Amino acid sequence: MQMDYAAILAYACGLLLLYVIGRALIMPIKIVIKLVYNALIGGAVLLLLNFIGGYIGFHIALNPITALMVGFLGIPGVVMLFILQYILTG
């Protein structure tokens, strides 16, 4: 039985191409999963701090801008929003 080197090379190139395409499609999914994770954790912390802050008269409104900030930055975004709220309200 004789091996055809052109066929072996074609299979190898096909597998390499499949690997590269697979990696290219997985990277955006990882970014989306990270953003969703940050948004869930940050939103939970924001709601908890708003609940606790309600007793002392301090809260952050939940709107698209704050949701985006918390979604992109996570817990540091929540801290930044509280610092900005403190600075702006005096």
Wavefront OBJ file of the C-alpha trace (Angstrom):
o trace
v 0.000 0.000 0.000
v 1.480 3.305 -1.091
v 0.914 6.607 0.782
v -0.049 9.670 -1.160
v 1.904 12.552 0.392
v -0.314 15.165 -1.254
v -3.377 13.708 0.508
v -1.568 13.630 3.849
v -0.483 17.248 3.368
v -4.043 18.249 2.424
v -5.437 16.589 5.585
v -2.792 18.289 7.726
v -3.586 21.704 6.200
v -7.308 21.064 6.700
v -6.803 20.179 10.356
v -4.632 23.259 10.884
v -7.245 25.468 9.228
v -9.997 23.911 11.356
v -7.933 24.570 14.498
v -7.311 28.220 13.558
v -10.993 28.836 12.779
v -12.027 27.144 16.029
v -9.663 29.327 18.057
v -10.917 32.459 16.285
v -14.520 31.597 17.144
v -13.812 30.705 20.786
v -12.081 33.992 21.686
v -15.203 36.224 21.321
v -17.223 33.720 23.355
v -14.689 33.960 26.192
v -14.960 37.758 26.154
v -18.764 37.615 26.266
v -18.693 35.099 29.116
v -16.304 37.342 31.068
v -18.549 40.381 30.537
v -21.628 38.454 31.661
v -19.764 37.200 34.739
v -18.612 40.744 35.605
v -22.119 42.095 35.077
v -23.720 39.466 37.327
v -21.214 39.859 40.158
v -21.120 43.658 39.875
v -24.924 43.908 39.686
v -25.331 41.704 42.749
v -22.823 43.823 44.687
v -24.524 47.025 43.485
v -27.942 45.776 44.602
v -26.547 44.657 47.960
v -24.830 47.999 48.542
v -27.972 49.873 47.468
v -29.974 47.818 49.950
v -27.518 48.546 52.757
v -27.093 52.164 51.640
v -30.860 52.659 51.763
v -30.645 52.704 55.554
v -28.166 55.587 55.504
v -29.641 57.451 52.519
v -27.004 56.523 49.939
v -27.781 54.669 46.714
v -26.824 54.423 43.052
v -29.590 54.446 40.452
v -29.660 51.379 38.235
v -29.765 52.645 34.624
v -28.072 51.634 31.342
v -24.944 53.718 32.017
v -24.334 52.274 35.474
v -25.172 48.784 34.212
v -22.596 49.124 31.408
v -19.952 50.414 33.806
v -20.569 47.581 36.230
v -20.699 45.087 33.352
v -17.353 46.135 31.935
v -15.516 46.723 35.198
v -17.266 44.450 37.694
v -16.700 45.207 41.379
v -14.155 48.003 40.689
v -16.919 49.642 38.615
v -19.264 49.539 41.595
v -16.592 51.098 43.809
v -15.966 53.778 41.182
v -19.704 54.566 40.983
v -19.941 54.932 44.757
v -16.901 57.230 44.812
v -18.336 59.327 41.973
v -21.713 59.510 43.741
v -19.993 60.626 46.940
v -17.929 63.279 45.119
v -20.816 64.631 43.028
v -23.367 64.811 45.840
v -20.893 66.301 48.273
l 1 2 3 4 5 6 7 8 9 10 11 12 13 14 15 16 17 18 19 20 21 22 23 24 25 26 27 28 29 30 31 32 33 34 35 36 37 38 39 40 41 42 43 44 45 46 47 48 49 50 51 52 53 54 55 56 57 58 59 60 61 62 63 64 65 66 67 68 69 70 71 72 73 74 75 76 77 78 79 80 81 82 83 84 85 86 87 88 89 90
